[in-house]
Amino acid sequence: LSVEERNLLSVAYKNLVGARRASWRILQSVEQSEQMKSNESRVKLVQGYRAVVEKELDDICGDVLQILDKYLIPSASTTEAAVFYLKMKADYYRYLAEFKTEDARKSAAESTLAAYQAAQDKAAELSTTNPIRLGLALNFSVFYY
C-alpha cells in the first residue's frame, strides 16, 4: 500500500474500533454502578449489551489482524511500512487485551508484547525522530502502563 492508503486503512479501522472501545468503557462503568445499587435487572441488560460490543470488537480486531498477517506484513516493501504494520498489529492485540479475561487476555497481551518488540527491533533502522518510530514508542509505553 502507498503511505496514503496505509493511513486511510489505519484511520478506518481506528474509527470502527474507537467508538466500540469507548462504548465498552461506558458500559463497564454503568455495570459497576448498577451492581453497587444491587439493580440486577439492569446489570443483566448491560452485561448483554457489553457482550454484543465485545463480539463486535473481537470481529473487527480479528479482521484487521488477519489482513495484517496474511497480506500487509509479508508484503511490506520498506522499513517504515513494516514498522507501521507491526505497530498496528500490536495495537489491535492491545485492544483485545483490554476486554478479554483470563487465558484469552494473557494470550492477547503476549501477542501484543511480541508485535511491539518486533516493531521496535525493526524500527531501530529508522531515524530516532521518525514519526512512525515515535508513535511506536508512545503506544508501547501505553501498553506497559
N, C-alpha and C positions, 0 to 999 in steps of 0.2 A: 504494500500500500504506500501511497505517497504520504508525505507529512500531513497534508490537509485531510486526506482520507482517514489516516490513523487518528487524528484529533477528532474528526466527526464521529468515528466509531466509539471512541472513548467517551465523548460527551453524551452520545445517545444512550449508552449503557449506564453511564453515571446518573443520568436523569431518570431512567427506569428504576434503578436501584435506590437512588437517593430518597425519592418520595416514599418508598416502601420501608426503608430504614427509619425514616422519621416517624412514619405511622406505627411501626413496631415499637419504637421507644415510647411513644404516647400511650399505646395500648398496654405496655408493661407498667407504666405509671398508673394508669386508670385501674388496672387489675390489682395492683398493690393497694391502692386507695380503697377499692371496694372490699378487698379482703380485710382491711383494718376495720371497716364498718360492718363486717360479717354479713355482707349482702351477697349470699351465694348465688342467687339467680343472675345477678349482673356479672358476677365473676365468671360464671359458665358462658354467658354471652360473649364477654370479652375474650375469654380463652378460645372460643370457637372462631372468632374473627382473627385473633392473633395467629391461629393455626393456618388460616387462609393466607394471610400476609407472609407467613414463614414459607409456605409452599410456593408462593409466587417468587419470593426471594431465592429460594432453592433452585427453582426452574431457571430464572434469569441468570443467576450466577453460574449454574451448570452449563447453560448455553454458551456464555461468553468464554468460560474456561475450556470448553470443547473446541471452540473456534481458535482460541489462542494455541492450545496444544497441538491440534491437528493441522492447522494451516499457517498461522501467523508466526509463531516462534520458529518453526523449522525453516520458513522461507525468509526470515529477516535478512536483509541484504547489507545492512550497516550495523555498526555497534550501537548507535543511537536507537535504531528500531528494535534491536534485540533487548536492550535495557528497558525500553518503553513497554514492550510486551511482557517481559518478565515481571516488571513492577506492577503492571495491570493484573497479571495472574496472581501475584501476591495480594494485591488489594482485594480482589474478589474472594480469595480464600479467607482473608481477614473479615470480610463482611459475613461470610458463612459462620465463622467462629464466634461472631457477636451474638448469634441467637441459637446456635446448636448447643446441645447438652452432652455431658458425659463423654463417651468414646468418640462420637461424631465431632464434638468440639475439639478434643485433643487432636484428632486426625486433621481437622481443618487448620488448627494452629501450627501443627508440624509442617503441613504443606505451605502455609504462609511463610514460615521461617525459611524453608528450603528455597522458595521462589525469591524471597528478598535477598537471601545470601547469594544465590546465583546471579541476580541482577546486580548486586553490589560488586561481585567479582568481575563481571563483565564491564561495569561502569568505571572500573579502575583505568580503562583505556581512554576514557573521556576526560576532558578538562575539568578541573575541580569546580569551575564556575558554570559548567554546562547546566542549563535549566532542568533537563531530564534527570541528571545525576543529583541535583539539589532536591528535586521533588521526591526522588527515591529515598534520599536521606531523611527527609521530613516524614514520609509515610512509614519508613522502617522504625523511626523513633516513636511514632504514634502506636505502632504495633507493640513495641517494648513497654510503652506506658500502660 
